[in-house]
């Protein structure tokens, strides 16, 4: 009841001040989530003794079709979420508070019923972390500050012109991107339900004719750098970097498909090999190379990219799998220049984050 009263007072206050630009076409949403930790490892399954309870408040803004991209994506929404959750064991894992931006896209949209999926990525803070003396059982969270990834599938029911109800499923991942050890992280799945209330003037959607896609070829050269901790629980942050050459084909308004070549440098190799029996080190072991396939979802000057790579030429001697993966958020801020944030992994095992800068051109 307290949460309902708080939601009502907050919506009334925002509606009163609802004529500013940040409230136009905007909503405030409150959700309650009930979930559990996915038992990826037996130790985590044993320690996660309770179900997860979480609460969130979100600000989201509806697009109205002012450009072709908004119309191509059926008037998506974007915003920020503040998310609080228990983690299954208050003494070991503690609780998490996360703040992250998100992007919501509708794949079915009618006047009273809509279905969407939503991606969010940002920062999370945990009040409990691994400590060799005071908290040795927490092998999942090695730092207070972490990365938080969120994905939702949802159904929205319109109750009246200013209020709607939502429910669905969500998946969340919480870890520090290998910036501190241990870093097993936590994977969580929830059922969510809540209400959304408009807080400002709602403009009509603009209906336009989207022209056919102009197919094109894109070439890019990217240098990226990052850092990682080793699995040996060392405090040293080791330098990592990569150099990539990419080709993309734009077949549709929203999608690029392509391939590329990668060269990786990992300065932690010598330290990692030193704790492995019967292992020897050579300077060339710091380098590995490979080829990747990529799929890219484009929204204006921003895009989200998934890459699946295979080590060819120089092997990655620290990982037995020949496959590697990267998830990338890219911003083309100039007709020929781009910035990106990427996370390299080996299937479900995160390796390290990188910040990249590149040059691209079209043919």
C-alpha positions in Angstrom: 0.0 0.0 0.0 2.9 2.4 0.8 4.3 1.8 -2.7 0.9 2.5 -4.3 0.5 5.7 -2.4 4.1 6.8 -3.3 3.4 6.1 -6.9 0.2 8.2 -6.8 1.9 11.1 -5.2 4.8 11.0 -7.6 2.5 10.9 -10.6 0.5 13.8 -9.4 3.6 15.9 -8.8 5.0 15.1 -12.2 1.7 15.7 -13.9 1.5 19.2 -12.3 5.0 20.0 -13.7 4.3 18.1 -16.9 4.7 20.8 -19.5 8.5 20.7 -19.7 10.4 18.9 -22.6 11.5 16.0 -20.4 7.9 15.1 -19.5 6.5 15.5 -23.0 5.6 12.0 -24.3 7.0 10.6 -21.1 5.9 8.0 -18.5 6.9 7.0 -15.0 6.8 3.2 -14.4 6.9 1.2 -11.2 7.4 -2.6 -11.2 7.7 -5.4 -8.7 9.8 -8.4 -9.7 9.9 -11.9 -8.2 12.7 -14.3 -9.4 15.5 -16.7 -8.7 19.2 -17.1 -9.4 19.9 -19.4 -12.3 22.1 -22.3 -11.0 25.0 -22.0 -13.4 27.4 -23.3 -10.8 26.7 -25.8 -8.0 28.3 -23.5 -5.3 26.1 -20.6 -6.3 23.0 -22.8 -6.4 23.7 -24.0 -2.8 24.3 -20.4 -1.5 21.3 -18.8 -3.2 18.9 -19.9 -0.5 15.9 -17.5 -1.1 13.9 -16.2 -4.0 14.7 -12.8 -5.4 12.6 -9.7 -4.7 13.2 -6.5 -6.5 11.6 -3.1 -7.1 12.3 -0.6 -9.8 11.3 2.9 -10.9 11.7 4.0 -14.6 11.4 7.1 -16.6 10.7 6.4 -20.3 10.0 8.5 -23.3 7.9 7.6 -26.3 9.1 8.5 -29.8 6.5 9.9 -32.2 8.0 9.2 -35.7 9.8 12.5 -36.3 12.4 10.6 -38.4 12.4 7.5 -40.6 14.3 5.4 -38.0 11.6 5.9 -35.4 8.9 4.8 -37.9 11.0 1.8 -39.0 11.2 0.6 -35.4 7.4 1.2 -34.7 7.9 4.2 -32.4 10.3 2.8 -29.8 10.8 4.1 -26.2 13.9 4.8 -24.2 14.7 5.8 -20.7 16.5 5.1 -17.4 15.8 2.6 -14.6 16.8 2.5 -11.0 16.6 -1.1 -9.9 17.0 -2.7 -6.4 17.1 -6.4 -5.8 18.0 -9.0 -3.3 20.4 -11.7 -4.5 19.3 -14.8 -2.7 21.5 -14.6 0.3 21.8 -11.3 2.2 24.8 -12.5 4.3 26.9 -13.7 1.3 25.7 -11.9 -1.8 23.9 -8.9 -0.2 21.7 -6.7 -2.3 22.2 -4.8 -5.6 21.3 -1.2 -6.6 21.6 -0.6 -10.4 21.1 2.4 -12.6 21.0 2.0 -16.4 19.6 3.4 -19.6 17.4 1.1 -21.7 15.9 0.9 -25.2 12.4 -0.7 -25.8 11.2 -1.9 -29.2 7.7 -3.1 -30.0 7.2 -6.1 -32.3 3.4 -6.1 -31.9 1.5 -2.9 -31.2 -2.2 -2.3 -31.1 -4.3 0.4 -29.3 -5.0 -1.7 -26.2 -2.4 -4.5 -26.3 1.3 -4.3 -27.2 4.3 -6.7 -26.9 7.9 -5.5 -26.6 11.4 -6.5 -25.8 13.8 -4.2 -23.9 17.6 -4.0 -23.5 19.4 -2.2 -20.7 23.0 -1.9 -19.7 24.6 0.2 -16.9 26.2 0.1 -13.5 25.3 -1.8 -10.4 26.5 -1.5 -6.8 26.6 -4.5 -4.4 26.9 -3.9 -0.6 28.6 -7.3 -0.2 31.7 -8.6 -2.1 34.3 -11.3 -1.8 36.7 -10.9 1.2 39.2 -13.6 2.1 38.5 -13.1 5.8 35.0 -11.7 6.3 33.1 -13.1 3.2 35.1 -16.0 1.6 32.0 -17.8 0.3 31.1 -15.0 -2.1 32.9 -16.3 -5.1 30.5 -14.6 -7.5 31.1 -10.9 -6.7 34.6 -9.5 -6.4 33.9 -5.8 -6.3 31.3 -3.4 -5.1 30.9 -1.7 -8.5 29.7 -3.9 -11.3 28.2 -4.1 -14.7 24.4 -4.7 -15.0 22.8 -6.2 -18.1 19.0 -6.4 -18.4 16.7 -8.0 -21.0 12.9 -8.0 -20.8 10.0 -9.5 -22.7 6.8 -7.8 -21.8 3.1 -7.3 -22.6 1.5 -3.9 -22.1 -2.3 -3.4 -21.5 -3.7 0.1 -21.9 -6.1 0.8 -19.0 -7.1 4.3 -20.0 -5.5 7.2 -22.0 -2.9 7.9 -19.2 -2.4 4.6 -17.5 -1.2 1.1 -18.6 -0.3 -2.2 -16.9 2.7 -4.4 -17.8 3.8 -7.9 -17.1 6.4 -10.3 -18.5 9.8 -12.0 -18.0 13.2 -10.5 -17.5 16.8 -11.8 -17.5 19.6 -9.9 -15.6 23.3 -10.5 -15.4 25.5 -8.9 -12.7 29.3 -9.0 -12.7 32.4 -6.7 -12.9 33.5 -7.6 -16.4 36.6 -9.3 -15.1 37.9 -6.0 -13.6 38.3 -7.8 -10.2 38.4 -11.4 -9.1 36.5 -13.5 -8.4 34.0 -12.7 -11.1 31.6 -15.6 -11.7 28.8 -13.1 -11.6 25.1 -13.9 -11.0 22.4 -14.7 -13.6 18.9 -14.0 -12.6 15.4 -14.5 -14.1 12.3 -12.7 -12.9 8.6 -12.4 -13.5 7.7 -8.7 -13.5 4.5 -6.7 -13.2 3.7 -3.0 -12.7 2.0 0.2 -13.8 3.0 3.1 -16.0 1.5 6.6 -15.8 1.9 9.4 -18.4 3.4 12.6 -16.8 3.1 15.1 -19.7 1.5 16.0 -23.0 1.2 13.0 -25.3 1.6 13.9 -29.0 0.0 12.0 -31.9 2.2 9.6 -33.8 3.5 10.8 -37.2 2.6 8.4 -40.1 4.9 8.5 -43.0 6.1 6.5 -46.0 9.5 4.8 -45.3 11.5 4.7 -48.6 13.2 1.4 -49.7 16.6 0.6 -48.1 19.6 1.7 -50.1 21.9 -1.3 -49.9 25.6 -0.5 -49.2 29.0 -1.9 -48.2 30.8 -0.6 -45.2 34.5 -1.1 -44.3 35.9 -0.3 -40.8 39.3 -0.4 -39.0 39.1 -0.3 -35.2 41.6 -0.2 -32.4 40.4 -1.0 -28.9 42.1 -1.2 -25.5 41.0 -2.5 -22.0 42.2 -4.3 -18.9 41.6 -7.5 -16.9 42.4 -9.3 -13.8 43.7 -12.9 -13.8 41.9 -15.9 -12.4 44.7 -16.2 -9.8 43.0 -13.5 -7.6 45.9 -11.0 -8.3 45.4 -7.3 -7.7 47.3 -6.3 -10.9 45.3 -4.9 -13.8 46.7 -6.2 -17.1 46.6 -4.3 -20.3 44.6 -5.8 -23.3 44.1 -4.5 -26.8 42.8 -5.5 -30.2 43.0 -4.5 -33.9 40.1 -5.4 -36.2 39.3 -5.0 -39.9 35.6 -5.4 -40.7 33.3 -5.7 -43.7 29.5 -5.1 -43.4 26.7 -5.4 -45.9 23.5 -3.4 -45.2 20.7 -5.5 -46.6 17.9 -3.9 -44.6 17.1 -0.6 -42.9 17.8 -2.1 -39.5 20.4 -4.8 -40.1 24.1 -5.2 -41.2 25.7 -8.6 -41.8 29.4 -9.0 -42.1 32.7 -10.6 -41.2 36.2 -9.5 -40.1 39.7 -10.3 -38.9 40.9 -9.7 -35.4 44.4 -9.5 -33.7 44.3 -9.6 -29.8 47.0 -8.7 -27.3 46.7 -9.9 -23.6 49.6 -9.0 -21.2 48.2 -11.4 -18.5 49.4 -14.5 -20.4 52.7 -14.8 -18.7 51.2 -14.5 -15.2 48.4 -17.0 -16.0 50.9 -19.6 -17.4 53.1 -19.2 -14.4 50.5 -20.9 -12.2 49.8 -23.8 -14.6 51.9 -26.9 -14.3 54.1 -27.9 -17.3 53.5 -24.6 -19.0 56.2 -22.5 -20.8 55.9 -18.9 -21.9 57.1 -17.1 -25.1 56.4 -13.4 -25.9 54.3 -14.4 -28.9 51.9 -16.1 -26.6 50.5 -12.6 -25.7 49.0 -12.5 -29.2 46.1 -14.4 -30.7 44.2 -13.9 -34.0 40.9 -14.9 -35.5 38.1 -14.4 -37.9 34.5 -13.4 -36.9 31.0 -13.2 -38.3 28.8 -10.3 -37.2 25.2 -9.3 -36.9 24.4 -5.6 -36.3 21.1 -3.9 -35.3 21.2 -0.2 -36.4 19.2 2.6 -34.8 20.2 6.0 -36.3 23.9 6.6 -35.5 23.9 3.9 -32.8 24.1 0.1 -33.2 24.3 -3.1 -31.2 26.6 -5.8 -32.6 27.1 -9.5 -31.8 30.2 -11.3 -33.1 31.1 -15.0 -33.2 34.8 -15.6 -33.8 37.1 -18.5 -34.3 40.8 -18.5 -33.5 42.9 -18.9 -36.7 46.6 -18.6 -37.0 47.8 -17.6 -33.5 45.8 -19.6 -30.8 44.6 -18.2 -27.5 46.5 -20.6 -25.2 44.7 -19.4 -22.1 41.3 -20.7 -23.3 40.8 -24.2 -24.6 37.8 -23.2 -26.7 38.6 -22.1 -30.3 35.5 -19.8 -30.3 35.3 -16.3 -28.9 32.5 -13.7 -28.8 32.1 -10.0 -28.6 29.1 -7.8 -27.7 29.5 -4.2 -28.9 27.7 -0.9 -28.6 28.8 1.4 -31.4 28.3 5.1 -32.1 29.1 6.6 -35.5 29.5 10.2 -34.4 31.0 11.4 -37.6 30.6 10.4 -41.3 33.9 8.5 -41.0 34.6 8.1 -37.3 33.2 5.8 -34.6 33.4 5.0 -30.9 32.5 1.7 -29.3 32.4 -0.2 -26.1 32.8 -4.0 -26.3 32.9 -7.1 -24.1 35.0 -10.0 -25.2 34.0 -13.5 -23.9 34.5 -17.2 -24.5 30.9 -18.4 -24.7 29.5 -17.8 -21.1 32.9 -16.9 -19.6 33.6 -13.1 -19.7 37.1 -12.1 -20.5 37.5 -8.3 -20.5 35.9 -5.0 -21.6 37.4 -2.6 -24.2 36.9 0.9 -25.4 37.5 1.4 -29.1 38.0 4.1 -31.8 37.8 3.5 -35.5 37.6 4.8 -39.1 34.9 3.6 -41.5 33.7 4.3 -45.0 30.9 3.2 -47.4 31.0 1.9 -51.0 
